[in-house]
Amino acid sequence: IQMKMGENQTLVTEFLLLGFPLSPRTQMLLFGLFSLFYAFTLLGNGIILGLIWLDSRLHTPMYSFLSHLAIVDMSYACNTVPQMLVNLLSPATPISSAGCMTQTFLFLTFASTECLLLVAMSYDQYVAICHPLRYSVLVSWRVCTTLAVTSWTLGALLALVHTVLLLPLPFCGPQKVNHFFCEILAVLKLACADTHMNEIMVLAGAASVLVGPVSSIVISYIQILRAILKIQSGEGR
């Protein structure tokens, strides 16, 4: 659906997700395969959440972070896979402009949050192995809750910045998104305006939630490896 803006220009109010340009038989095969993966993703992470909630022995900071990670994985799947499955059954499925922006925001939120949660988990493991006697102080429930809330908050704020920059852009057609969901770079390609600032922010955001966290995780595991190698006995290691 397009709304007229002028004599030769129209404003896109719906996008078409092109998905996978494959033969109908292959699409049905992928539909079955991805449906199975989707079900296993929800079931597996649901079991993790259930076990952590039911077993009091797992009510520790480490398993708390793991439960947040399971929620992120389930949210990831629920945000993109259903639309992809619909697209496999009915290629070039339309999605409203508002729905597309919402999907982009949620995807970016979950992506950023997952990276930050992994940093928190690496910190938890670093303290547990390198400073075991101070673990209960350095990774208290208060610290654990603060790290988890901070991860979700920063993830949402980073996604909000991208979304706020994306919303004012005019989309004048074609409305075909060359992806199976509203991935931000694929959507930006359809804008009929200068997207230089958006692309810079995407690059900066990717660096902040990928390069920084990966560096932190690598450093923490180097420290863990050094601590393990310092242990003299094989049994201790």
Secondary structure by P-SEA (a helix, b strand, c coil): ccccccccbbbbcbbbcccccccaaaaaaaaaaaaaaaaaaaaaaaaaaaaaaaccccccaaaaaaaaaaaaaaaaaaacaaaaaaaaacccccccaaaaaaaaaaaaaaaaaaaaaaaaaaaaaaaaccccccccccccaaaaaaaaaaaaaaaaaaaaaaaaaaaacccccccccccccccaaaaaaaccccaaaaaaaaaaaaaaacaaaaaaaaaaaaaaaaaaaaccccccc
